[in-house]
Amino acid sequence: MRPISFLHCADLHLDRPFSGANRLPNSIHEFVRDSAYRSLRRIVDLAISNKVDFVLFAGDLFDTSYRSLKAQMTLLIELQRLHNAGIHSYLSHGNHDALDGEWVSLTWPESSYFFPSNVEAIPFEQDGKRLAYIHAFSYPSRHVNEKMVDRYSRVEEDVYQIGMLHGNLEGQTEHSSYAPFSLSELVEKDFDYWALGHIHKRAHLLEEPPVIYPGNIQGAHRKETGAKGCYLVTLSEASPSTSFHQTSDVTWHRPTIDLGAFETMQDLLHACEDLLNQDLFASGGHLIEIELTGISHLHTQLLQEDQLEDLLLALQLNREMEDNHFVWPYKFSLKSKPSWDRQVLEQQEGFIKDILVTSDDYKENDLQEALAPLFEHRRARKALETIDDQDQLVKEAEELLLSYLVENNGGDIK
């Protein structure tokens, strides 16, 4: 069999909104909003420049079952570019853009194949010779909980067999268990490559055969950090070759700074500026959440009203969009600890110990109940941000209260 080459991408999520970075300058917001479209364009550029045989799109082409005309037209234009270059494309719909949604019907290029709800094996042929079969299905509705992997099987020997599966590896509890599978089940199918989708974090699960999650093509919130893109794959009788290529131009980062290394707020500000000016962020767009760690007397200062906000605003000065490049610090996460020892305070009797016990006993529902009047108030909720980490909020409230008591001789920490 002659070698074949292809690109494997997944989870385009076209039209997906960004979240977690509020109050972006207009120039940066516009650039960020269209970043997934640019990443898709670069994937097609990569396919054309490498003269691959085809491109695999393993599910969640669109972010919702309603596909906007803009998103569809963007995909159509890019698939037409592939078609004009003689490159085939094979596409499946996932749980986000299942087949039971609503959309404007378009005519797609002849070389683009969209898989139906049942598992099919579609041959790839070149110069009258059959070189590969691509096996896949599209989600008929959002929830597909059965083991779809059971429906995959080889259809012909001496031809490459490639499985496209948008689903969840069993045992991964961070994601909904759609179309679950185990690695042993994939290996038993005796395929040459498994092109996975659904998990947004890049993962090379197995070398032989290659079993790969390429991740999504553009991070859309603070938990989707790092480079995003696709895999370039070559299959041959000798051995498979895979390489990741970044196509995203907006990247989320979460670097850390040890507060214990600094004596003053000005020292900390200079360290943050040095971090933002490093070569790593010299091109493209970068959204930065700075995580403050360590043990420091500055911790209690940063707990005071508006201190972190003021520090963030100082870092954001003069950081507008410039020549398709920006570095925007959007958040501080206070993971540091005060200079006093909580374990020592726990040994004391009295009011401070009562505070610690109450904090430890605080349940998630208690917090939600306490905050409900604020979030239900018509005016108050407009000024409130979504609480991403309720445990962290309780911790900060505890430390703020203790900082007033302990540092004003409310407790003996000697």
Order of alpha helices (4+ residues) and beta strands (2+ residues): beta-alpha-alpha-beta-alpha-beta-beta-beta-beta-beta-alpha-beta-beta-beta-beta-beta-beta-beta-alpha-beta-alpha-alpha-beta-alpha-alpha-alpha-alpha
